[in-house]
Amino acid sequence: MTPTRPIALPFAALLAPAGCETMEGAGEDIERAGETIQDESQDVRNEM
């Protein structure tokens, strides 16, 4: 994992909802961002 990846990921997750056109789409984007953050945090915990 590169040092900038943990920093860039939350910013990308915040920008993801900007591309949705409906509330349902926003919810799906937010859910996907949350899952990605969970996956990344699990990866960090596994590397410790």
C-alpha positions as CSV (number, residue, x, y, z in Angstrom):
1,M,0.0,0.0,0.0
2,T,1.3,3.4,-0.9
3,P,1.5,6.1,1.8
4,T,-1.0,8.3,0.0
5,R,-3.6,5.7,-0.5
6,P,-5.1,5.9,3.0
7,I,-5.3,9.7,2.6
8,A,-6.7,9.7,-0.9
9,L,-9.4,7.1,-0.3
10,P,-11.6,9.2,2.1
11,F,-11.4,12.2,-0.3
12,A,-12.5,10.0,-3.2
13,A,-15.3,8.6,-1.1
14,L,-16.6,12.1,-0.4
15,L,-16.6,12.9,-4.1
16,A,-18.4,9.7,-5.2
17,P,-21.9,11.0,-4.3
18,A,-21.4,14.0,-6.6
19,G,-22.0,11.7,-9.6
20,C,-25.4,10.4,-8.5
21,E,-28.7,11.8,-9.7
22,T,-31.2,10.4,-7.2
23,M,-31.4,9.9,-3.4
24,E,-31.3,6.2,-4.0
25,G,-28.1,6.6,-6.0
26,A,-26.6,8.8,-3.3
27,G,-27.4,6.1,-0.7
28,E,-25.8,3.4,-2.8
29,D,-22.7,5.6,-3.4
30,I,-22.4,6.3,0.4
31,E,-22.8,2.6,1.2
32,R,-20.2,1.7,-1.3
33,A,-17.8,4.3,0.1
34,G,-18.4,3.0,3.6
35,E,-17.7,-0.6,2.5
36,T,-14.5,0.5,0.8
37,I,-13.3,2.3,4.0
38,Q,-14.1,-0.8,6.0
39,D,-12.1,-3.0,3.6
40,E,-9.2,-0.6,3.8
41,S,-9.2,-0.5,7.6
42,Q,-9.3,-4.3,7.7
43,D,-6.3,-4.4,5.4
44,V,-4.4,-2.0,7.7
45,R,-5.3,-4.1,10.7
46,N,-4.1,-7.3,8.9
47,E,-0.8,-5.7,8.1
48,M,-0.1,-4.8,11.8
